Amino acid sequence: MGKAFDSLLAGMIAGRSWEQMGDTESVRQLLRSVYEERYHKAEHHQSRYQVRVNLQKKDEAASYAGFITAENPNSGPYQGTSFVWMPGKDGSIAVLVIGTDGFGADTDILGRPGHARRLRALARIHKGKVWVKPDLLAPASRVPETIIAQWPDQLDAVSKSYGNVIYAAVPVRSPQDAEAVEDLLDLFFSEHGTPLTNPAKGRWEARHSAILGAIFPQVELPQVLELLRDRRFVILEGPPGTGKTRLAYEVARQIGQATRIQFHPARTYEDFVVGLYPKPAAGGLAFEVRTGDFLRANAAAATGEHVLLIDEVNRADLSRVLGEAIVLLEPGERREIELPHLPDGWSDRKVSLAPGLHVLATRNTADRTIARMDLAVRRRFAFLEMWPDRRPVDDEGIPLAKECFDDVLYTFTEFADEEALKLIPGHAYFLDPRPGQGAEERAKRVARRLELELVPLLRDYLSERLAGSASGPIAGLADRIASRLMEERAA
């Protein structure tokens, strides 16, 4: 923080009792000082904003002060987004708010998924202290009464006048609220393309990394092990290249015993649970009853922990493959089913799940051509989302890979809706496919991978019409990466 921001925060904490309430010119100067302390001082940046101050001492007034965009008039209703604070008794609220005259030129900012996504990430970082409107472009919806109840007193006029245009808010009562205020303030200027200056720049860069971490949370081995032992039936789901299979195999290695299988459209109940199979016999054919992977894994778990690892679980119709065995997948209950056939060597058709059996599966969220899980199946599994992870890309240290990875993260974060975000290519596409061959040719191997795997994947998303409203930005992304690869070859 800086001296000017500290003074501003003190005023927010004081609320209506702040000594500068009603002193319009001194508050204007303080806000200008906050700008100069944190943001680029070039005229073409500063001239994009104006300071608006309407701090009245009357309790019934909807007082506010802050930054709005310069194209608006100096007084009265305005358009677009703004950062303002609104004082109450013993505190204030700091908000991002849309002018009562409409979205204006900021429709593009508000309509981009990235803006709302970053705000929701900040809400998670601040553990719910920051409230974010579910739909930023829905002026008819108001701040919920349960949220208003958490604000300082004497803000009734504010909620009445601006409750439908406030789209992010944090109550400010103490110095512990400073980070959340800084985040909303810096996000406002960052979204309008204004660079931050040191030390605010370094702080925002670190916060931006934390925001990406909240948008793309990482799943670690201990987390999966703990959940698997608690819930027993777990699915790792995520886009291609995020390391789902690698992590599942490592979990199986940690536990020690595993049955590894892969689902595909031809996988059947007879393969997975139990079935009749023909076999040659004197005078023709006979039938034998064979146990499937599920029953074999269950039998192996009778003597200790055992993992049934199912790769690409949604490439088969899991409801059909499981059949009546779905009843057994209840982590907190011990249930029993009767098999349609008595397997060879078994004395009883009745089966219950061994206490040591765990089911760990992987699911590719980018593959829309394969079976969806019905609700009865979904409720029996715990799901962990896996997302791209920058750490291994940084560790390999290939500049082209890091540059392209950042472009992918930005493009999908900024423009993809929630469904299209599940298509984002994982970090594996930016890593050396043959790391054991040495580092001398690593950059070339990574470049070939980007050319032969990543760019075709992005083009496939477009040709299959999977990217929705993000199709234009993803097409531009594919073109940029292809151009970078051409420049790299020419260098």
Secondary structure as UniProt FT lines:
FT   HELIX           3..14
FT   TURN            16..17
FT   TURN            19..22
FT   HELIX           24..38
FT   HELIX           43..46
FT   TURN            47..48
FT   STRAND          49..54
FT   TURN            59..60
FT   STRAND          64..69
FT   TURN            70..71
FT   STRAND          81..89
FT   STRAND          91..98
FT   TURN            100..101
FT   HELIX           104..106
FT   HELIX           107..111
FT   HELIX           113..125
FT   TURN            126..128
FT   STRAND          131..132
FT   TURN            136..137
FT   TURN            139..140
FT   HELIX           145..148
FT   TURN            149..150
FT   HELIX           156..162
FT   TURN            163..165
FT   STRAND          166..172
FT   HELIX           175..177
FT   HELIX           178..191
FT   TURN            192..193
FT   TURN            198..199
FT   HELIX           200..215
FT   HELIX           221..231
FT   STRAND          233..238
FT   TURN            240..241
FT   HELIX           244..255
FT   STRAND          258..262
FT   TURN            265..266
FT   HELIX           269..272
FT   STRAND          274..281
FT   TURN            282..283
FT   STRAND          284..291
FT   HELIX           293..300
FT   HELIX           301..303
FT   STRAND          306..311
FT   HELIX           313..315
FT   HELIX           318..322
FT   HELIX           323..328
FT   TURN            331..332
FT   STRAND          336..338
FT   TURN            344..345
FT   STRAND          350..352
FT   TURN            355..356
FT   STRAND          357..364
FT   TURN            365..366
FT   TURN            368..369
FT   HELIX           375..378
FT   TURN            379..380
FT   STRAND          382..385
FT   HELIX           390..396
FT   HELIX           399..415
FT   HELIX           418..421
FT   TURN            422..423
FT   HELIX           427..430
FT   HELIX           435..437
FT   TURN            440..441
FT   HELIX           442..449
FT   HELIX           450..454
FT   HELIX           455..463
FT   TURN            464..465
FT   HELIX           468..470
FT   HELIX           471..490
//
